[in-house]
Amino acid sequence: MDIPGIGPVDRDDPTDPWISEGVPVPLLNAQHVTFIIDGYDEGFSSEYDEAIAAFLAAPPALLQDAIPALFAYYLDHKKLCEQADEPLDVVVSSPDRVLEHIYFGDTEVVVARRNEPDRSVYVSVSGGCDWETEHGLQVVFKGGSTVCKVGPYDGHFTNADAYGDPTLEGVVFHPTA
């Protein structure tokens, strides 16, 4: 099967998600990523197509929208290290330097529909950051075009889902420290 913008996708079993070959993504400096598309053939393919198209059309500058949340993630990790009297792997001197410390090498991009409450299609990008090498980085885009969640990789599309707390709906970064 072909998915618009991604091209041919395959899966081993009809219950598995669709998996693409490497696709260049402008938002990630044209790095080739593997798309994992879950639920595409459940009757909502046009919504998936729209989210994928928006994500593929997003310029690298869209990550600028995530800088405050990325820096908050760094500061949260820094605070956790200080509380545990552990060394900090890297010092990020200011928010405008935070993008220098994130990377999306060998990235997988998950595209799926959120179960409740909004049933929107989300695009989740996994990556890494110099300050938290163990849990890495997750940046989620609602509809493929709006940064809606930043933090350590946990597989959830929103902080409301990650913490089981509906009051966190719309919160891009939620501190743990």
C-alpha positions as a printed Julia matrix, in Angstrom:
177×3 Matrix{Float64}:
   0.0    0.0    0.0
   1.09   3.61  -0.58
   0.39   6.44   1.86
   0.47   9.96   0.39
   3.73  11.73   1.16
   5.32   8.61   2.58
   5.09   6.16  -0.28
   5.07   2.4    0.1
   4.37   0.93   3.51
   4.32  -2.65   4.66
   3.44  -4.78   7.68
   3.88  -8.39   8.66
   0.38  -8.99  10.02
  -2.98  -7.25   9.42
  -3.06  -6.18  13.08
   0.41  -4.55  12.94
   0.98  -0.88  12.17
   2.15   0.14   8.7
   5.91   0.83   8.44
   7.59   2.99   5.82
  11.05   3.08   4.37
  13.18   6.12   5.2
  11.42   9.37   4.32
  13.17  12.78   4.41
  11.49  15.21   6.82
  12.2   18.95   6.37
  11.33  19.68  10.02
  14.19  17.37  11.01
  16.67  18.92   8.55
  15.68  16.46   5.8
  16.81  13.51   7.9
  15.32  10.2    6.75
  12.96   8.68   9.28
  10.8    5.58   9.51
   7.09   6.22   9.86
   5.02   3.82  11.96
   1.35   4.38  11.18
  -1.15   2.77  13.52
  -4.87   2.68  12.71
  -4.58   4.09   9.19
  -7.01   1.63   7.66
  -9.73   1.97  10.32
 -11.79   4.41   8.24
  -9.95   7.66   9.0
  -7.19   7.61   6.38
  -7.92  11.17   5.19
  -7.25  12.52   8.7
  -3.97  10.61   8.77
  -3.1   11.92   5.29
  -3.74  15.5    6.46
  -1.61  15.11   9.61
   1.23  13.48   7.67
   1.09  16.19   4.98
   1.16  18.94   7.63
   4.12  17.3    9.37
   6.03  16.86   6.12
   5.31  20.48   5.14
   6.42  21.9    8.49
   9.63  23.91   8.26
  12.56  23.35  10.66
  11.55  26.64  12.29
   8.5   24.9   13.81
  10.84  23.48  16.44
  11.33  27.09  17.57
   7.82  26.84  19.04
   9.07  24.06  21.29
  12.07  25.97  22.71
  10.35  27.13  25.94
   9.13  23.58  26.65
  12.48  22.02  25.71
  14.32  24.4   28.03
  11.8   23.66  30.8
  12.53  19.96  30.29
  16.25  20.68  30.65
  15.7   22.76  33.82
  13.5   20.03  35.3
  16.2   17.43  34.68
  18.83  19.77  36.11
  16.74  20.17  39.28
  16.36  16.38  39.59
  20.15  15.96  39.28
  20.75  18.62  41.94
  18.25  16.99  44.31
  19.94  13.61  43.85
  23.42  15.16  44.1
  24.27  13.71  40.68
  26.42  15.39  38.06
  24.73  17.13  35.15
  25.91  15.82  31.77
  25.62  19.16  29.99
  24.91  22.79  30.78
  22.45  24.6   28.52
  23.16  28.26  29.22
  19.95  29.72  27.79
  16.78  28.78  25.9
  18.26  29.92  22.59
  20.96  27.23  22.96
  18.64  24.29  23.69
  18.24  23.13  20.07
  22.01  22.57  19.93
  21.52  19.76  22.45
  18.75  17.74  20.79
  19.02  15.24  17.95
  16.81  12.94  15.97
  19.24  10.23  14.83
  17.67   6.91  13.67
  14.29   8.43  14.4
  10.95   6.72  14.28
   7.85   8.82  13.79
   4.63   7.34  15.13
   1.36   8.5   13.59
  -1.78   7.4   15.38
  -5.18   8.48  16.59
  -5.63   9.35  20.24
  -8.38   7.29  21.85
 -10.04   9.91  24.05
 -11.16  12.61  24.39
 -10.43  14.33  21.07
  -9.75  11.4   18.69
  -7.28  13.6   16.74
  -4.33  12.23  14.78
  -0.97  12.89  16.43
   2.58  12.65  15.11
   5.13  11.64  17.76
   8.86  12.03  17.14
  11.41  10.25  19.29
  14.9   11.6   19.65
  17.6   12.34  22.12
  18.94  15.2   24.18
  22.34  15.69  25.74
  20.98  16.33  29.22
  18.84  13.17  29.55
  20.43  10.3   27.67
  18.48   7.58  29.47
  14.9    8.68  28.69
  15.63  10.73  25.6
  13.2   13.11  24.01
   9.7   13.02  22.63
   8.1   15.86  20.69
   4.45  15.4   19.72
   2.55  17.36  17.08
  -1.23  17.47  17.13
  -2.47  17.19  13.56
   1.15  17.09  12.49
   1.56  20.86  12.83
   1.2   22.04  16.44
   3.68  21.15  19.19
   1.52  19.76  21.98
   3.93  17.73  24.14
   7.64  17.77  24.93
   9.54  15.69  27.46
  11.18  12.35  28.08
   9.95   9.61  25.77
   6.94   7.87  27.31
   4.86   7.03  24.23
   1.88   9.2   25.23
   0.51  11.91  22.93
  -0.41  14.37  25.69
   0.59  15.05  29.28
  -3.06  14.51  30.24
  -2.7   10.92  28.99
   0.8   10.44  30.45
  -0.27  11.47  33.95
  -3.91  10.36  33.77
  -4.9   13.93  34.61
  -7.39  15.74  32.35
  -6.37  19.1   33.85
  -3.07  18.71  31.95
  -4.86  18.84  28.59
  -2.99  21.44  26.54
   0.1   21.48  28.8
   3.14  21.1   26.53
   5.65  20.26  29.28
   4.85  18.99  32.75
   7.69  18.98  35.3
   8.51  15.91  37.35
  10.79  17.62  39.9
